[in-house]
Amino acid sequence: MRMLLLISMLASVVSRGADENALTVRQKLQARIKESLPPSPLPQPSTEPKESVAPAVLMKPVVVSDSKLLRAVTETLERAEQDRQEERFTPVNGGKISSVGPLQLGSWWSPGEGWTFLRLNQSRTLRQTEAAEAKMKEFQELANFREKVTP
C-alpha cells in the first residue's frame, strides 16, 4: 500500500515538473515577435540648455460653491446659541434660571404683560420681535423694488 502511494506521488511530481518547463503556444509566439522587432533606440540627451524654473505660486484656497442647506443649518445653530445666551439670567435683564418639565422659572419683561416669573410657553423676546420686523421690512423693500422694475 505504501509502495503504491509512493509511486503515485512520484508520477504526479514528474508530470507537474514537465508542465512547468514546457512553453505554451502563446509564450512561443511572443518570443518570436520579440525576436523579429528591432531593438528600441536609446533616448538622445537634449543639447538645449535648460531654462531656469520659476518658483511655484501658492494661493489661498477658494470656496467655489456653498450649499444652501449648510448655510441654513449654520444660521439655525447660531440663532439657537444666541437665544440660549440671551435667556441666561442676569439681575438687570432677567432670563431663565431653570426649567422643570415644560415650565420655566426666571424673570421676563414684556411691555404687554409686565414681569413674568413662571411661564409655560416662551413668548417672543425683544430681539426676536425686532428681527421679524427687520425681515418684513426687507421683504417689503423687495416687493416695492419689483413693482418699480416691471418690463
RODO-2510 file (C-alpha; in nm, 4 decimals, decimal comma):
residues 151
     n   res          X          Y          Z
     1     m     0,0000     0,0000     0,0000
     2     r     0,2829     0,2362     0,0860
     3     m     0,4651     0,1487    -0,2297
     4     l     0,1597     0,2287    -0,4395
     5     l     0,1256     0,5670    -0,2673
     6     l     0,4946     0,6447    -0,3254
     7     i     0,4707     0,5553    -0,6954
     8     s     0,1623     0,7746    -0,7448
     9     m     0,3313     1,0673    -0,5694
    10     l     0,6421     1,0276    -0,7822
    11     a     0,4344     1,0182    -1,1007
    12     s     0,2443     1,3350    -1,0080
    13     v     0,5672     1,5242    -0,9249
    14     v     0,7290     1,4199    -1,2532
    15     s     0,4217     1,5184    -1,4562
    16     r     0,3947     1,8581    -1,2884
    17     g     0,7631     1,9281    -1,3367
    18     a     0,7306     1,8620    -1,7075
    19     d     0,4339     2,1016    -1,7350
    20     e     0,6189     2,3932    -1,5775
    21     n     0,9121     2,3790    -1,8175
    22     a     0,7040     2,3358    -2,1318
    23     l     0,6315     2,6578    -2,3233
    24     t     0,2773     2,7303    -2,4285
    25     v     0,1852     2,8384    -2,7782
    26     r     0,1270     3,1920    -2,6578
    27     q     0,4714     3,2145    -2,4978
    28     k     0,6371     3,0776    -2,8132
    29     l     0,4511     3,3316    -3,0283
    30     q     0,5508     3,6215    -2,8021
    31     a     0,9151     3,5123    -2,8132
    32     r     0,9136     3,5053    -3,1978
    33     i     0,7506     3,8513    -3,2169
    34     k     1,0118     3,9973    -2,9820
    35     e     1,2934     3,8457    -3,1895
    36     s     1,1559     3,9935    -3,5141
    37     l     1,1317     4,3505    -3,3774
    38     p     1,4393     4,5740    -3,3994
    39     p     1,5878     4,6850    -3,0683
    40     s     1,4440     5,0080    -2,9296
    41     p     1,6643     5,3154    -2,9816
    42     l     1,8231     5,4764    -2,6789
    43     p     1,6858     5,8190    -2,5852
    44     q     1,9018     6,1055    -2,7126
    45     p     2,0087     6,3563    -2,4470
    46     s     1,8843     6,7037    -2,5352
    47     t     2,1523     6,9585    -2,6290
    48     e     1,9296     7,2589    -2,5462
    49     p     2,0228     7,4468    -2,2291
    50     k     1,7680     7,4105    -1,9554
    51     e     1,5791     7,7256    -1,8625
    52     s     1,5522     7,8287    -1,5013
    53     v     1,2255     7,7233    -1,3452
    54     a     1,0257     7,9974    -1,1717
    55     p     0,9164     7,9246    -0,8142
    56     a     0,5652     7,7973    -0,7702
    57     v     0,2970     8,0461    -0,6715
    58     l     0,0897     7,9404    -0,3724
    59     m    -0,2613     8,0776    -0,3489
    60     k    -0,5167     8,0673    -0,0742
    61     p    -0,7903     7,8062    -0,1212
    62     v    -1,1135     7,9404    -0,2645
    63     v    -1,4588     7,8012    -0,1909
    64     v    -1,6285     7,7571    -0,5243
    65     s    -1,9773     7,6788    -0,4041
    66     d    -2,1535     7,6826    -0,0728
    67     s    -2,4517     7,4646    -0,0004
    68     k    -2,7778     7,6429     0,0847
    69     l    -2,8598     7,3654     0,3281
    70     l    -2,5252     7,4095     0,5026
    71     r    -2,5834     7,7848     0,5342
    72     a    -2,9357     7,7302     0,6698
    73     v    -2,8163     7,4794     0,9298
    74     t    -2,5315     7,7082     1,0361
    75     e    -2,7665     8,0056     1,0731
    76     t    -3,0109     7,7956     1,2755
    77     l    -2,7364     7,6772     1,5097
    78     e    -2,6035     8,0300     1,5548
    79     r    -2,9543     8,1589     1,6225
    80     a    -3,0164     7,8853     1,8821
    81     e    -2,6862     7,9658     2,0549
    82     q    -2,7694     8,3365     2,0602
    83     d    -3,1183     8,2656     2,2010
    84     r    -2,9649     8,0442     2,4680
    85     q    -2,7209     8,3185     2,5696
    86     e    -2,9974     8,5797     2,5774
    87     e    -3,2020     8,3565     2,8049
    88     r    -2,9290     8,3424     3,0730
    89     f    -3,0404     8,5062     3,3955
    90     t    -2,8941     8,8401     3,4932
    91     p    -3,0274     9,0541     3,7781
    92     v    -3,0755     9,3556     3,5488
    93     n    -3,2192     9,1911     3,2362
    94     g    -3,3777     8,8784     3,3816
    95     g    -3,3722     8,5496     3,1949
    96     k    -3,4204     8,1793     3,2588
    97     i    -3,2985     8,0370     3,5896
    98     s    -3,4067     7,6762     3,5460
    99     s    -3,6717     7,4647     3,3806
   100     v    -3,8882     7,1923     3,5303
   101     g    -4,0520     6,9955     3,2515
   102     p    -4,2409     7,2391     3,0300
   103     l    -4,2325     7,5157     3,2977
   104     q    -3,9531     7,7706     3,3116
   105     l    -3,8544     7,9618     3,6230
   106     g    -3,6989     8,3047     3,5792
   107     s    -3,7947     8,6618     3,5096
   108     w    -3,9012     8,8141     3,1811
   109     w    -4,0281     9,1586     3,0957
   110     s    -4,2670     9,2349     2,8141
   111     p    -4,4473     9,5670     2,7661
   112     g    -4,7847     9,3969     2,7213
   113     e    -4,7687     9,1629     3,0206
   114     g    -4,5151     9,3188     3,2574
   115     w    -4,2885     9,0909     3,4617
   116     t    -4,3361     8,7151     3,4306
   117     f    -4,1653     8,4794     3,6764
   118     l    -4,3049     8,1416     3,5695
   119     r    -4,4029     8,0587     3,2139
   120     l    -4,5219     7,7576     3,0244
   121     n    -4,4507     7,8617     2,6674
   122     q    -4,1799     8,1019     2,5648
   123     s    -4,3073     8,4288     2,4255
   124     r    -4,1052     8,6171     2,1676
   125     t    -3,8147     8,8131     2,3054
   126     l    -3,7476     9,1734     2,2088
   127     r    -3,4642     9,0664     1,9768
   128     q    -3,6862     8,8123     1,8022
   129     t    -3,9569     9,0747     1,7503
   130     e    -3,7048     9,3229     1,6081
   131     a    -3,5564     9,0582     1,3785
   132     a    -3,9038     8,9680     1,2448
   133     e    -3,9824     9,3364     1,1826
   134     a    -3,6496     9,3846     1,0007
   135     k    -3,7143     9,0807     0,7827
   136     m    -4,0638     9,2062     0,6954
   137     k    -3,9154     9,5454     0,6077
   138     e    -3,6631     9,3779     0,3736
   139     f    -3,9402     9,1769     0,2068
   140     q    -4,1460     9,4947     0,1648
   141     e    -3,8478     9,6713     0,0036
   142     l    -3,8003     9,3791    -0,2369
   143     a    -4,1683     9,3878    -0,3281
   144     n    -4,1509     9,7647    -0,3890
   145     f    -3,8354     9,7216    -0,6000
   146     r    -4,0060     9,4535    -0,8091
   147     e    -4,3026     9,6810    -0,8781
   148     k    -4,0689     9,9594    -0,9996
   149     v    -3,8732     9,7323    -1,2380
   150     t    -4,1653     9,5982    -1,4418
   151     p    -4,0535     9,5350    -1,8042
***
